[in-house]
Amino acid sequence: MNEIREPAYRLTDDEFRFICQYVYDIAGIVLNDSKREMVYRRLTRIVRERKLSSFSEYCQILKQNDERERPYFINAITTNLTSFFREKHHFDFLIDEELQRLIQKNQAQKRIRIWCSASSTGEEPYSIAISVCEALKSYLSSWDIKILATDIDSDVLAKAKAGIYDMHRIEDIPETYKSTYFKRGIGQNANQVKASSQLQNLITFKQLNLLHEWPMKGPFDLIFCRNVIIYFDKATQQDLFARYYELLSPGGLLFLGHSENLGPFQKYFENIGRTIFRKPIVKV
């Protein structure tokens, strides 16, 4: 019996350039030649799902500006790599120092607002929520503490909102966190855990394209924008930093990823730790 093979697709230079430009125009994400193999793999999956004969055929669909296809394509092409307590020093700083400082700073209004602006499948906002619960146990019932978690990808947001993870996703976090903040054995699946209602009640998940209008007014005490800025060009990065700056309360913190920096916008912030930046209380 002859083996039935799926067709091999060819990604031309013109098609690759079109995809790169399309992703940049829609999401502001910069794709270069180093991402060609990743683009090929993800396009192949899309073309097979759509039962199309070529990448060219799919590019024509995108060129027709189909509003139903656009979010599907962005969900499929964007990268979502995350883990609980990734870059642990940020969460150590939250628990050991910053959240207690906010209790003193915001004593009058008894309100804390946090924005996780690239939440992916939820590991980051849930890590923030655990940090809040650990540091502010005695304040949760009397203070207004909320975490906004946004992402461009509606699929990963749905997973984040559900809060269900394979057991191995939490294997590296402290045992006390596992027993306190996760319920083991979801339905028939003993290898899955679900984030506790205590964590989920702290977080609101919303879809947001960072390049579009931001409906929230702030101010935020803490903004996490980690490992997403690297996908934008320099001009877009500086524009986003300016918008983050405006939404931060005086003295508020902006957290970036380990390989990211503020570039020229550094002059408007104080660097207080590894990729931790404070908006001065007195504007410069």
URGI-V838559 format. One line per field, one symbol per residue. ss: DSSP state (h for helix, s for strand, l for the rest). Layout:
ss->???
This chain:
ss->llllllllllllhhhhhhhhhhhhhhhlllllhhhhhhhhhhhhhhhhhlllllhhhhhhhhhlllhhhhhhhhhhhllllllllllhhhhhhhhhhhhhhhhhhlllllssssssllllllhhhhhhhhhhhhhlhhhllllssssssssllhhhhhhhhhlssshhhhllllhhhhhhhsssssllssssssslhhhhllsssssllllllllllllsssssslllhhhllhhhhhhhhhhhhhhsssssssssllllllhhhhhhsssssllsssslllll
